[in-house]
Amino acid sequence: MKHLFIINPKAGKGKAVTFIKEIKEYFKDKEDYFIETTEREGHATSLVREYVDRNDYRVYSIGGDGTLNEVLNGIIGSNSSLAVIPAGTGNDFIKSIMEGGNNKDILRRTIEGTEEFIDLGKINKKYFINISSVGFDAAVTQNARYLKRKPFVSGKLAYLFSIFLTMYKFKGIDVDIIIDGVTIKRKILLIAIANGKYYGGGMKVAPDAKVTDGLLDICIVNNMSMWRVFRLFPKLIIGRHGDIEEVEFLKCESILIKGKESFPINMDGEILNNNEIHIGVEKQHIRVVKPNN
């Protein structure tokens, strides 16, 4: 087996590059391996494509969820598999395939891990592995990305600060939501379209989501007052937000969201803006490595 390690040197304020020494030590006198570091946004995708177009690899994303999304989109269409070494600030996707969050000796355990097919979400021609969202939380992610660049601001702290910053600026969005062909109208605070369970630095937005069930889990939070938002987020962090009356859970294979005005869209940490978004599920679409216990 050939191994390709894609490292984002900026991830986790330099944490990702600390794995280079460990990689070299593990593969001393062993199988073929390659290490590449990214230099700019989108670089991971192009690096991975150069490799997987020539041969099959187990491709390791060493960084945060943004790096993971880029690596994923480089692998699509090949026979290579995807492995995740959490080295960013949020590291949300790995929690859905490795319950308990034990990162001890994660490099070795992943190299020696087993592969299974999982589902992906797809927006137009681009794929996401974890969660896409519309509205308030996409705006929170956008602001958090800025805050995370500040010294001494951790991922969780950046998201916490961003929630309060966004809370005073964001207004509800009027949208038509077409779920597997059925239309509902809502004024929403946010909609999370989930393959995995967690986002935003560990918030359990889709507690029942499974990456192998062939469905997307939809969490709709209808518009609410600022004071109700204060009640929402502590429950959302632990996955207990279902008992709040403004919250709805649904499952589907396809969802179309349309608004009169452009709204923020988060796709595995990448921020887009549009007034219409269509998301579908691609069943059993990629092989992902599960770390050994």
Summary of the structure (lengths in Angstrom):
residues: 293
radius of gyration: 18.7
end to end distance: 21.0
largest distance: 60.9
contacts: 995
relative contact order: 0.16
helix: 29%
strand: 38%
